[in-house]
Amino acid sequence: MDNSISIFSSTIQSGNMKKLQTTTAIIILISALLYTAFAMGQEQQQTRYLLEGKDIRISGFGGPVLAVSQVSGDAALFTGGGGAVLINRSFYIGGFGEGLTSRHTLPLLSVMNSAGDVTDYYDLRTDFGYGGLWAGYIFHPEKAVHAAVSSRIGLGSLSLTEDDYHIDRYDNIMEDMVFVFSPQVELEVNLFRWFRINAGAGYRFTGGIEKQYRNSQGNLVHYFSNKDFSGPQFSLGLLFGGFDN
């Protein structure tokens, strides 16, 4: 009887040991899987950088720009300038501003008001200016003479101004918001490490001109059209900066 109890007790203990060993093995296996999944998750969550480890050169430049174009079919002079951040001596992005410098007038503008009365305006001056984003790409900047492309895109204003020199003030007869997009191809000359000349040829697209008035016959007409301020453009820029850093 004692031997039977002893054998039964040993069997139970042996079974419990096997269960304990099996349970321990399962716990160890689950822990290993969880640790592996956690480690992989941590590795996947590490931040990656597009430009990490690459040799990036950043400098900048800026300067005045002179441009010749047309306004209402007449030759026009624009002056302005801009500045940009230069990346790896090739790609740049920045801002610009440009305005009409030459004088353009309307000899006579007859406007009818809501009561039917007509007012005549003489020699109204055209004011046109805009500014915005300037971006471009320079090909083979290491060469003394090289090509480039650029684009200017921005917003501005167009107005007709009455000059009243007797009381020294300016009255806007009309003012309108405009949108300007001006792509061009360019030729650049490296004169010094810090100075280059840029000559460009492109086209200025102008849109958003919508303001209207009633003429002396009572017809509703536009002051200007988009094509009055759109056309070929030739520019010359004097650029100063760190072009070889």
C-alpha positions as CSV (number, residue, x, y, z in Angstrom):
1,M,0.0,0.0,0.0
2,D,2.8,2.4,0.9
3,N,4.6,1.5,-2.3
4,S,1.5,2.3,-4.4
5,I,1.1,5.7,-2.7
6,S,4.7,6.4,-3.2
7,I,4.5,5.5,-6.9
8,F,1.3,7.6,-7.4
9,S,2.9,10.6,-5.6
10,S,6.0,10.3,-7.8
11,T,3.8,10.2,-10.9
12,I,1.9,13.4,-9.8
13,Q,5.2,15.2,-9.1
14,S,6.6,14.1,-12.4
15,G,3.5,15.4,-14.2
16,N,3.6,18.7,-12.4
17,M,7.3,19.1,-13.3
18,K,6.5,18.5,-17.0
19,K,3.6,21.0,-16.9
20,L,5.9,23.5,-15.1
21,Q,8.6,22.9,-17.7
22,T,6.2,23.3,-20.5
23,T,4.6,26.4,-19.1
24,T,8.1,27.9,-18.5
25,A,9.1,27.1,-22.1
26,I,5.9,28.8,-23.4
27,I,6.5,31.9,-21.3
28,I,10.1,32.1,-22.5
29,L,9.0,31.7,-26.2
30,I,6.3,34.4,-25.8
31,S,8.7,36.8,-24.1
32,A,11.2,36.2,-26.9
33,L,8.6,36.9,-29.6
34,L,7.4,40.0,-27.8
35,Y,10.9,41.3,-27.4
36,T,11.7,40.7,-31.1
37,A,8.5,42.5,-32.2
38,F,9.2,45.4,-29.8
39,A,12.8,45.7,-31.1
40,M,11.6,45.6,-34.7
41,G,8.9,48.2,-34.0
42,Q,11.5,50.5,-32.4
43,E,13.7,50.2,-35.4
44,Q,10.9,50.9,-37.8
45,Q,9.9,54.0,-35.8
46,Q,13.3,55.6,-36.1
47,T,13.2,58.9,-38.1
48,R,14.7,58.9,-41.5
49,Y,16.0,62.1,-43.2
50,L,16.0,62.6,-47.0
51,L,19.3,64.6,-47.0
52,E,21.0,62.8,-44.1
53,G,24.7,62.2,-44.7
54,K,24.8,64.2,-47.9
55,D,27.1,67.1,-48.6
56,I,24.8,70.1,-48.7
57,R,26.2,73.6,-49.4
58,I,23.9,76.5,-48.6
59,S,24.7,80.2,-49.4
60,G,22.7,83.1,-50.8
61,F,22.7,86.0,-53.2
62,G,20.7,89.1,-54.2
63,G,20.8,92.2,-56.2
64,P,19.0,94.7,-58.5
65,V,17.2,93.6,-61.7
66,L,16.4,95.7,-64.7
67,A,13.8,94.5,-67.2
68,V,12.4,95.7,-70.6
69,S,8.9,94.6,-71.7
70,Q,5.7,96.2,-73.0
71,V,2.6,97.9,-71.6
72,S,-0.4,98.3,-73.9
73,G,1.9,97.8,-76.9
74,D,4.5,100.4,-75.8
75,A,8.0,99.6,-74.6
76,A,8.2,99.6,-70.9
77,L,11.0,99.6,-68.3
78,F,10.7,97.7,-65.0
79,T,13.1,97.9,-62.0
80,G,13.3,95.8,-58.9
81,G,15.4,93.1,-57.3
82,G,15.3,90.0,-55.2
83,G,17.2,87.7,-53.0
84,A,17.4,83.9,-52.6
85,V,18.9,81.0,-50.8
86,L,21.3,79.0,-53.0
87,I,21.6,75.2,-52.4
88,N,24.6,73.3,-53.7
89,R,25.4,76.2,-56.1
90,S,22.6,75.1,-58.4
91,F,19.0,75.4,-57.0
92,Y,17.8,78.6,-55.4
93,I,14.5,79.9,-54.0
94,G,13.6,83.3,-52.6
95,G,11.6,86.4,-53.2
96,F,11.5,89.4,-55.6
97,G,9.7,92.7,-56.2
98,E,9.3,94.6,-59.5
99,G,7.6,97.7,-60.6
100,L,6.9,99.8,-63.7
101,T,9.3,102.7,-63.9
102,S,8.7,104.2,-67.3
103,R,5.7,106.6,-67.6
104,H,2.6,105.5,-69.4
105,T,-0.5,107.6,-69.6
106,L,-4.0,107.6,-71.0
107,P,-4.6,110.8,-72.9
108,L,-8.3,110.8,-72.1
109,L,-10.7,108.7,-70.1
110,S,-14.4,109.5,-70.0
111,V,-16.3,107.8,-67.2
112,M,-20.1,107.9,-66.8
113,N,-21.4,107.7,-63.2
114,S,-24.6,106.1,-61.9
115,A,-26.5,109.4,-62.5
116,G,-25.4,109.5,-66.1
117,D,-22.9,112.3,-65.7
118,V,-19.7,112.0,-67.6
119,T,-16.3,113.0,-66.1
120,D,-13.2,113.4,-68.4
121,Y,-9.8,112.5,-67.0
122,Y,-6.7,113.5,-68.8
123,D,-3.2,112.0,-68.8
124,L,-3.9,109.3,-66.2
125,R,-0.7,107.6,-65.1
126,T,-0.5,103.8,-65.1
127,D,1.1,102.2,-62.0
128,F,1.9,98.6,-62.0
129,G,3.9,96.6,-59.5
130,Y,4.1,93.0,-58.1
131,G,6.2,90.7,-56.0
132,G,6.4,87.1,-54.8
133,L,8.3,83.8,-55.1
134,W,11.5,83.5,-57.1
135,A,13.0,80.1,-57.9
136,G,15.5,78.8,-60.4
137,Y,18.2,76.3,-61.4
138,I,21.7,77.0,-62.6
139,F,23.5,74.6,-65.0
140,H,27.2,74.0,-64.5
141,P,27.8,76.9,-62.1
142,E,31.5,76.1,-62.0
143,K,31.9,77.4,-65.6
144,A,32.7,81.0,-66.2
145,V,29.7,81.3,-68.6
146,H,26.7,79.0,-68.0
147,A,23.0,78.7,-68.5
148,A,20.1,78.9,-66.0
149,V,16.3,78.9,-65.9
150,S,14.1,80.8,-63.4
151,S,10.5,81.6,-62.7
152,R,8.8,84.5,-60.8
153,I,5.3,84.1,-59.6
154,G,3.5,86.7,-57.5
155,L,0.7,89.1,-56.9
156,G,0.5,92.8,-57.4
157,S,-1.6,95.9,-58.2
158,L,-2.6,97.9,-61.2
159,S,-3.9,101.4,-61.0
160,L,-4.7,104.5,-62.9
161,T,-3.6,107.7,-61.0
162,E,-4.6,111.3,-61.5
163,D,-1.7,113.6,-60.9
164,D,-2.8,116.8,-59.2
165,Y,0.3,118.8,-58.9
166,H,-1.5,121.9,-57.7
167,I,-2.3,120.3,-54.3
168,D,0.5,117.7,-54.4
169,R,-1.6,114.5,-54.2
170,Y,-2.4,111.4,-56.1
171,D,-5.9,110.1,-56.6
172,N,-6.5,106.5,-57.8
173,I,-9.3,106.5,-60.4
174,M,-9.0,102.7,-60.6
175,E,-7.1,99.9,-58.8
176,D,-7.1,96.2,-59.4
177,M,-5.3,93.2,-58.1
178,V,-3.3,91.1,-60.6
179,F,-1.5,87.8,-60.8
180,V,1.9,87.5,-62.6
181,F,3.9,84.5,-63.8
182,S,7.2,85.1,-65.5
183,P,9.4,82.1,-66.6
184,Q,12.7,82.8,-68.5
185,V,16.0,81.3,-69.7
186,E,19.2,83.0,-68.7
187,L,22.9,83.3,-69.4
188,E,25.2,84.0,-66.5
189,V,28.8,85.2,-66.3
190,N,30.9,84.7,-63.2
191,L,33.1,87.8,-62.8
192,F,34.2,87.2,-59.2
193,R,33.4,84.6,-56.5
194,W,31.0,87.1,-55.1
195,F,29.6,88.8,-58.2
196,R,27.9,87.6,-61.4
197,I,25.9,89.2,-64.3
198,N,22.6,87.5,-65.3
199,A,20.9,88.2,-68.7
200,G,17.5,86.6,-69.3
201,A,14.7,86.4,-71.9
202,G,11.2,85.2,-71.1
203,Y,7.5,86.0,-71.1
204,R,5.4,87.7,-68.5
205,F,1.9,86.3,-68.1
206,T,-0.5,88.7,-66.3
207,G,-4.0,87.8,-65.2
208,G,-6.8,88.9,-63.0
209,I,-7.5,92.3,-64.6
210,E,-11.2,92.7,-64.3
211,K,-12.2,96.2,-63.4
212,Q,-14.7,97.9,-65.6
213,Y,-16.3,101.3,-66.1
214,R,-19.1,102.9,-68.2
215,N,-17.8,105.1,-71.1
216,S,-19.4,108.2,-72.4
217,Q,-21.9,106.1,-74.4
218,G,-23.0,104.2,-71.3
219,N,-21.3,100.9,-72.4
220,L,-19.6,98.8,-69.8
221,V,-15.9,98.3,-70.8
222,H,-12.6,97.2,-69.2
223,Y,-10.0,99.7,-68.2
224,F,-7.3,97.2,-69.4
225,S,-7.0,93.7,-70.6
226,N,-4.6,91.0,-69.4
227,K,-2.7,91.1,-72.7
228,D,-2.0,94.8,-72.1
229,F,0.5,93.7,-69.4
230,S,1.6,90.4,-70.9
231,G,4.4,90.0,-73.4
232,P,8.1,89.2,-73.9
233,Q,10.5,90.3,-71.3
234,F,14.3,90.8,-71.3
235,S,16.1,91.3,-68.0
236,L,19.6,92.2,-66.7
237,G,20.6,91.4,-63.1
238,L,23.6,92.3,-61.0
239,L,23.9,89.5,-58.4
240,F,26.0,89.6,-55.3
241,G,26.6,86.8,-52.9
242,G,28.4,83.6,-51.9
243,F,28.2,81.6,-55.2
244,D,31.3,79.4,-54.6
245,N,30.8,78.5,-50.9
